[in-house]
Amino acid sequence: MTRPHAYRPGIPVLFLLLIMLLMMMTPVHADPGQSRTALHLCDDDRQHLLGHMREFLEISNGILASALKDDHERIATLAEDFRPTSAMLERMKLLAQAYEEEGRPHRTNQRELRRFERMAANLSPDFVEMYRAMRLGFDDIAEQSRQGAPSQEIMHRLVNVQNVCIACHRQFEFLPMECH
């Protein structure tokens, strides 16, 4: 039997404050007639990031469907797929180092590491912070689901994560740039 949990507004409130702060900042636009901040990415990097956004939509919908069924195990499994990327970068670096120490090239890992570093250099700190907040929101959903939080609370947390995404889409647009 799961015990009822009181709704704790800590993390969702932090997300809303982050969104409000970022929306109050005056964006630097590529063209004065545009309403969103331009983020220039290589086409491959742009497609990679857009793929993650499509994946977010699928996972978000899966979490919602699972919450409607009170399937907490499925919610946690889906949400854990979107844990923060800093841990992924660290794992990539450690894996690359291990392969180098063994004298074995690992091109895929090196390519992904270069992509991550290139994208980090081309994305604004505001975008990176919003992306991280979205991933931390999924981490929070996974944790709350594992603790047996009511499905309605999970859905409220998902709404907060989606609000971060909506704010990000309102603030930024991806434009292609030449890369070699």
Beta strands, then each sheet from edge to edge (+ up, - down):
strand 1: 37-42
strand 2: 172-177
sheet 1: 1+ 2+
end
